[in-house]
Amino acid sequence: MKKILLSAVAALAMGGMTQAVQARDLVAVVGSSTVYPFAIVVAENFGRTGPFKTPKIESTGSGGGMKLFCEGLGVNTPDVTNASRRMKMSEYEMCQENGVKEITEVLIGYDGIVLANARQSQQLDLSLRDIFLALAKDVPNPDGSEELVPNPYKTWNEINKNLPKTEIEVMGPPPTSGTRDAFNELAIEGGCKTFPWLKAIKSEDKNRYKAICRSVREDGAYVEAGENDNLIVQKLEANPDALGVFGFSFLDQNADKVQGSKIGGQAPTFDSIATGDYPVSRPLYFYVKNAHVGKVPGIEGYVREFVSAKASGQEGYLTEKGLIPLSPKEHREMEKSVRQFESMNW
């Protein structure tokens, strides 16, 4: 994959317009539902304290945002897309084919993916293997033989006798979501790899391995609940036996309503995600369409606000919303990139 310009706001000054962008009087941002609450807060602060209008932020999911972002250049396409995973090769190629040649990738911080249930329910302590056996489409035969069978498990205690005898019902995002991609890779595949004979398939046939270790069952145990994480929280309150998949920031904001399951004995907390002890954590990004910089007013300022220490630093206002910040070194590098171009027309 051609190297994307990594974590360098400096690259915003690069890249000529290959297609005219009509003047738009505010920045248009789409993408990840996980990054959405952070982007909203940054946009409101930016709009309140400067001469530009508050950017328009839409929650479309990471995949949906990438599709809109890569449609081309012009007033009808977004300037920025948020993502709770890194841009895929296929998405990068789609951008290139549609004239979106210069892209800046900005790493803003980290997040954990939680399996949460209602506060009044029993807090679960799940292993990655438990999650794989509960949610994978095909799993190892319960008789112990090295063969795959359609997932037969109906209740949690069938997987692990220490878990409750409640029906497996997990509500989560659809395939277009970066949270879903990351959850499949980190949690479901993470549990798949605990079976040595399944892990060995990766070196023999990567496509078959991915099909086994990242496919989610379709018999009703996993319920696609759309990109609205707040809706999942509401449904968990109404159904104390169900679990929901979403980012740590939503758990943090709704701690009076839901609780996160422990995974491998680690509860999802700010500190456990920051240290990497919580096993299901991932980086968060946004991507900027360089050709729109200087054409749509406010892009540069919005980006500067997002990467500033007061917003995404160790004690920035986004940490109060659940963002796990970059290390001081990572953040200094990002700010340094901005300072190098202060003399430009930003």
Buried (B, 14 or more C-beta within 10 A) or exposed (E): EEEBBEBBBBBBBBBEBEEEBEEBEBBBBBBBBBBBBBBBBBBEBBBEEBEBBBBBBBBBBBBBBBBBBBBBBBBEBBBBBBBBBBBBEEBBEBBEEBBBBBBBBBBBBBBBBBBBBBBEBBEBBBBBBBBBBBBBBBBBEEEEEEEBEEBEBEBBEBBBEEBEEBEBBBBBBBEBBBBBBBBBBBBBBBBBBBBEEBBEBBEEEEEEBBEBBBBBBEEEBBEBBBBEBBBBBBBBBEBEBBBBBBBBBBBBBBEEBBBBBBBBEBBBBBEBBBEEBBBBBBBBBBBBBBBBBBBBBBBBBBBBBBBBBEBBBEEBBBBEBBBBBBEEEEBEBBBEBBEEBEEEEB
